[in-house]
Amino acid sequence: MQFIYAQYIIEGAPYSINCAKETQGEVYRHLVPPYEDLFDSSEEYILEVLFSAWSHMVMHDLAAFDKVRVFPLLCGVSLCIFLLLSCL
């Protein structure tokens, strides 16, 4: 438990999740003896961060997808002929 705290929770940790000081203090106060729900507040924080980033990425992808021009495939007509005809 102390290893997880030192690697991810405390400010300046190598893989810090940058959680609030209150969360850091709460985890520190309950390190000894550790209990099952020790990292729940940290887990909730990082899930919010990941959900926010994921939502932003999905919106960006949808916006980029809307800009892609899709050419329909026509029965019996090759794409090259369709492109030539569409330029006329």
N, C-alpha and C positions, 0 to 999 in steps of 0.2 A: 504494500500500500504506500509506503514511504517512497519507493522508487517511482511509482506512478505520479505521486505528488511532485517529486523533484524533477521529473522529466516533462510534465505537461501542465501542471497547475500553477506553480509559483512563478511570479514575474521574473523574467530573465532565464527561464528554463530553456533547454535546447529546443524543445518542441512545444513551447508554450501555446496554449489555446487562447490566451489573452482574455481570460474571464475576469469579472469584477473583483475588486479587493475583498468585498464582503464574501463572495464565494470562496476565494482563496482562504480567508480567515475561518470560515465555517468548516471547510475540509481540514484545515490544520488543527483546529480545536478538537476534532473527532478522530484524529489519526490513531490515538492510543486510548483505549483499545478500539480497533477498527470495527465497523459494523457493516451489514449488507448494503445499506443505502448510502454509503459514504460519499460516493461520487454522483449521486442523482442530480444535484444542482449543476454540476459541471457538464453532465451528459445533456441536460435540458438546454443549457447554453449553447453547446457545440451543435446540437441538432437544429436549433434556431438559425445559427450561422450557416450551416450547410443547406438548410431549406431556403434561406434567403438567396444564397449564391445559386442554387439550383433553379429557383424561380426566375432569377435574372437571366440565366443562361437559356432557359426554355423560351422566354419572351424574345431574347435576341435571336435565337434560332428561328422562331416563327416569323419574325420580321425579315430575316434574311431569306427564308424560304419563299415568302410572298413576292420577293423581287426576282426569283428565278423564273425564266420564261420556259414554259413546258410546251413542246411540240407534240400534237397528237399524232399517233400512228394511224394512217388511213389504210383500209383494206386494199391490197393490190397495188398500192402506190408507195414507192420507196421514199425514204426520208429526204434524199437528195432532190428528187423531183418535186416533192412538196415544198422544200425550201426555195427552189428555183421559181416555182409558181407563186409562192407567197411574196416574192420580191417584185413581181409585175404590178 
